Amino acid sequence: MSLEPLLNASPIIQIHALAGMAAFVVGGVTLFLPKGNDRHRALGRAWVALMVTVAASSFLIWEIRMLGPFSPIHLVSVFTLYALYKGVGHARAGRIGAHRRTMQSLYVVALAVTGIFTLAPGRIMNQVVFGAGGGPSLGGLMVAGALVLAAGGWLILKPRRRRAGAVTRGLTKP
């Protein structure tokens, strides 16, 4: 595992990758900490800024060209920007359930799933994780496995919160 391929990449790819890695960490922390307090809002703002950076910078990366200079990953970037807009709007309007679902889905789709695709052969992150030959290494497999486990573990083990009054619902008469 070596950062050399990333450090030798264009500045826009470096910004894109570093913002994506930071968003993965900040978003993961935000998902597990208590919600609704100043810390959650500050981390959420930082995460949204990082996600906008990741999505916007992707429009300047044209290594995989399928539709002119664009590829299907650019559709994910459009979806990401729209979902961020909607997710923030939900929070500001007090629709917390919709906000939570939007941001959690965005974390999984736009970061975890697409992050795994960055490990495809020929991609810079594949070279970073697996080495210049692109073949699997123990360190690379550990990083890839950690990404998969983090995304899957979050889906399986995420805390489920009950709404206020959910425990007594149906036990008392209106």
C-alpha positions as CSV (number, residue, x, y, z in Angstrom):
1,M,0.0,0.0,0.0
2,S,1.4,3.4,-1.1
3,L,0.1,6.9,-1.4
4,E,2.5,7.6,-4.3
5,P,-0.1,7.0,-7.1
6,L,-2.4,9.5,-5.4
7,L,0.3,12.0,-4.8
8,N,1.3,11.8,-8.5
9,A,-2.3,12.3,-9.7
10,S,-3.7,15.6,-10.8
11,P,-4.6,18.1,-8.0
12,I,-8.3,17.7,-8.7
13,I,-8.1,13.9,-8.2
14,Q,-6.2,14.5,-5.0
15,I,-8.8,17.0,-3.8
16,H,-11.6,14.6,-4.8
17,A,-10.0,11.6,-3.0
18,L,-9.0,13.4,0.1
19,A,-12.5,15.0,0.5
20,G,-14.1,11.6,-0.1
21,M,-12.0,9.9,2.6
22,A,-12.6,12.8,5.0
23,A,-16.4,12.6,4.2
24,F,-16.3,8.9,4.9
25,V,-14.8,9.4,8.3
26,V,-16.8,12.5,9.3
27,G,-20.1,11.0,8.0
28,G,-19.5,7.8,9.9
29,V,-18.8,9.6,13.1
30,T,-21.9,11.8,12.6
31,L,-24.1,8.8,12.0
32,F,-23.1,7.2,15.4
33,L,-23.1,10.2,17.7
34,P,-26.2,11.7,19.4
35,K,-28.3,13.7,17.1
36,G,-29.9,17.2,17.3
37,N,-27.1,18.9,19.3
38,D,-24.6,21.6,18.2
39,R,-21.9,18.9,17.6
40,H,-24.2,17.0,15.3
41,R,-25.0,20.2,13.4
42,A,-21.3,21.2,13.1
43,L,-20.2,17.8,11.9
44,G,-23.2,17.7,9.5
45,R,-22.2,21.0,8.0
46,A,-18.7,19.8,7.6
47,W,-19.9,16.6,6.0
48,V,-22.2,18.4,3.6
49,A,-19.3,20.7,2.6
50,L,-17.0,17.7,2.0
51,M,-19.7,15.9,0.0
52,V,-20.3,19.0,-2.2
53,T,-16.5,19.1,-2.8
54,V,-16.5,15.4,-3.7
55,A,-19.4,15.7,-6.1
56,A,-18.4,19.0,-7.7
57,S,-14.8,17.9,-8.2
58,S,-16.0,14.7,-10.0
59,F,-17.2,16.9,-12.8
60,L,-13.6,17.8,-13.6
61,I,-12.4,14.2,-13.7
62,W,-12.9,12.6,-17.1
63,E,-10.8,9.5,-17.0
64,I,-13.7,7.2,-17.8
65,R,-15.6,8.7,-20.8
66,M,-18.8,7.1,-21.9
67,L,-21.1,10.0,-22.8
68,G,-18.8,12.7,-24.1
69,P,-16.5,13.6,-21.2
70,F,-18.9,12.0,-18.6
71,S,-19.5,8.6,-17.2
72,P,-22.2,7.0,-15.1
73,I,-20.4,8.1,-11.9
74,H,-21.3,11.7,-12.8
75,L,-25.0,10.7,-12.4
76,V,-24.1,9.7,-8.9
77,S,-22.7,13.2,-8.4
78,V,-25.9,14.9,-9.7
79,F,-27.9,12.6,-7.3
80,T,-25.5,13.5,-4.5
81,L,-25.9,17.2,-4.9
82,Y,-29.7,16.9,-5.2
83,A,-29.9,14.6,-2.1
84,L,-27.8,17.0,-0.1
85,Y,-30.1,19.8,-1.0
86,K,-33.1,17.8,0.0
87,G,-31.6,16.4,3.2
88,V,-30.6,19.8,4.5
89,G,-34.0,21.1,3.5
90,H,-35.7,18.3,5.5
91,A,-33.7,19.2,8.6
92,R,-34.4,22.9,8.3
93,A,-38.2,22.1,7.9
94,G,-38.1,19.9,10.9
95,R,-38.8,16.7,8.9
96,I,-36.1,14.8,10.9
97,G,-37.1,11.3,9.8
98,A,-36.8,12.3,6.1
99,H,-33.5,14.0,6.9
100,R,-32.2,10.9,8.6
101,R,-33.2,8.6,5.8
102,T,-31.8,10.9,3.1
103,M,-28.5,11.4,4.7
104,Q,-28.0,7.7,5.7
105,S,-28.9,6.6,2.2
106,L,-26.5,9.2,0.7
107,Y,-23.7,8.0,3.0
108,V,-24.1,4.4,1.9
109,V,-24.7,5.0,-1.8
110,A,-22.4,8.0,-2.5
111,L,-19.6,7.0,-0.2
112,A,-19.5,3.4,0.7
113,V,-20.7,1.8,-2.5
114,T,-18.9,4.2,-4.9
115,G,-15.9,4.0,-2.6
116,I,-15.7,0.2,-3.3
117,F,-15.9,0.9,-7.0
118,T,-12.8,3.1,-6.8
119,L,-10.9,-0.1,-6.0
120,A,-11.5,-1.4,-9.6
121,P,-8.4,-2.3,-11.6
122,G,-6.9,0.6,-13.4
123,R,-8.2,3.2,-10.9
124,I,-5.8,5.3,-8.8
125,M,-7.2,4.1,-5.5
126,N,-6.7,0.5,-6.7
127,Q,-3.0,1.3,-7.1
128,V,-2.9,3.0,-3.7
129,V,-4.5,0.1,-1.9
130,F,-3.2,-2.9,-3.8
131,G,0.1,-1.6,-5.1
132,A,1.4,-0.7,-8.6
133,G,0.7,-4.1,-10.0
134,G,-2.9,-3.8,-9.1
135,G,-3.0,-7.2,-7.6
136,P,-4.3,-7.9,-4.1
137,S,-2.0,-7.4,-1.2
138,L,-2.6,-8.2,2.5
139,G,-2.8,-4.5,3.4
140,G,-5.0,-3.7,0.4
141,L,-7.4,-6.6,1.2
142,M,-7.6,-5.4,4.8
143,V,-8.6,-1.9,3.7
144,A,-11.1,-3.2,1.1
145,G,-12.6,-5.5,3.8
146,A,-12.8,-2.7,6.3
147,L,-14.8,-0.6,3.8
148,V,-17.2,-3.4,3.1
149,L,-17.5,-4.3,6.8
150,A,-18.1,-0.6,7.7
151,A,-20.9,-0.2,5.2
152,G,-22.5,-3.6,6.0
153,G,-22.0,-3.2,9.8
154,W,-23.6,0.2,9.8
155,L,-26.6,-1.2,7.9
156,I,-27.0,-4.1,10.3
157,L,-26.0,-2.7,13.6
158,K,-27.2,0.9,13.4
159,P,-29.1,1.9,16.5
160,R,-32.9,2.0,16.1
161,R,-34.6,4.8,17.9
162,R,-38.1,4.7,19.1
163,R,-40.3,7.7,18.8
164,A,-41.5,9.3,22.0
165,G,-44.5,7.4,23.3
166,A,-43.9,4.4,21.1
167,V,-43.6,2.1,24.2
168,T,-46.9,3.1,25.6
169,R,-48.8,3.3,22.3
170,G,-51.9,1.2,22.4
171,L,-51.7,0.7,26.2
172,T,-53.7,3.7,27.1
173,K,-57.0,5.0,25.8
174,P,-57.1,8.3,24.1
